[in-house]
Amino acid sequence: MSESRKPLSPVKPSGMEIIFMFPCPFCGREVPYIAPTQPAMATCDACRRNFPIVPVDEKIIRFYKTMLENGKAAVDPDFF
């Protein structure tokens, strides 16, 4: 017997992250990393080698999240 199910309503974002792309110095692949605000080591998913990455400014990340209301403004055309 098949169940009749009510269609799901689309879900709005509950938050957001900013992803930065870092080129692997060994193979050139773009490695995604979520807003690194501290110095860190990234691992390339293609060649598996580690390399240091430069941190991003945490104030800029907070600014973007504030301006976009942590993602809500990105889906609401009447936000502003």
C-alpha positions as CSV (number, residue, x, y, z in Angstrom):
1,M,0.0,0.0,0.0
2,S,1.4,3.4,-0.9
3,E,1.3,6.2,1.6
4,S,0.1,9.5,0.5
5,R,2.5,12.1,1.8
6,K,2.2,15.8,1.9
7,P,4.8,17.6,-0.2
8,L,7.6,19.2,1.8
9,S,7.8,23.0,1.9
10,P,11.2,24.4,0.9
11,V,13.5,25.0,3.8
12,K,15.2,28.4,4.3
13,P,18.8,28.6,5.4
14,S,19.5,28.6,9.1
15,G,23.0,30.0,8.8
16,M,25.8,30.5,6.3
17,E,29.5,29.9,5.9
18,I,32.0,31.5,3.5
19,I,34.2,29.1,1.6
20,F,37.6,30.2,0.4
21,M,39.5,28.4,-2.4
22,F,43.3,27.8,-1.9
23,P,45.4,26.6,-4.8
24,C,47.5,23.6,-3.9
25,P,51.1,24.6,-4.5
26,F,51.9,21.0,-5.6
27,C,49.2,20.1,-8.1
28,G,47.3,23.3,-8.6
29,R,43.9,21.9,-7.5
30,E,41.6,24.5,-5.8
31,V,41.1,23.3,-2.2
32,P,37.9,24.6,-0.5
33,Y,38.3,25.7,3.1
34,I,35.6,27.3,5.4
35,A,36.8,30.8,6.4
36,P,40.1,30.0,8.2
37,T,40.6,32.7,10.8
38,Q,43.7,31.1,12.2
39,P,46.9,29.9,10.5
40,A,46.3,26.3,9.5
41,M,47.5,23.4,7.3
42,A,45.2,22.4,4.4
43,T,45.3,18.9,2.8
44,C,44.8,18.7,-1.0
45,D,42.1,16.1,-1.8
46,A,43.8,15.4,-5.1
47,C,47.5,14.8,-4.3
48,R,47.0,14.4,-0.5
49,R,49.9,16.8,0.4
50,N,49.7,19.3,3.2
51,F,50.4,23.0,2.8
52,P,50.0,26.1,5.0
53,I,47.3,28.6,4.3
54,V,47.0,32.3,5.1
55,P,44.1,33.1,7.5
56,V,41.3,35.5,6.5
57,D,40.2,38.5,8.6
58,E,37.6,37.4,11.1
59,K,36.0,41.0,11.0
60,I,35.3,40.6,7.3
61,I,33.6,37.3,7.9
62,R,31.4,38.8,10.7
63,F,30.6,41.7,8.4
64,Y,29.4,39.5,5.6
65,K,27.3,37.4,7.9
66,T,25.8,40.5,9.5
67,M,25.0,42.1,6.2
68,L,23.3,39.0,4.9
69,E,21.6,38.3,8.3
70,N,23.5,35.0,8.5
71,G,22.0,33.9,5.1
72,K,18.4,35.1,5.5
73,A,18.9,38.1,3.2
74,A,20.2,35.9,0.4
75,V,16.8,34.2,-0.1
76,D,14.4,37.1,0.7
77,P,14.2,39.7,-2.1
78,D,12.3,42.0,0.2
79,F,14.9,41.8,3.0
80,F,16.2,45.4,2.6
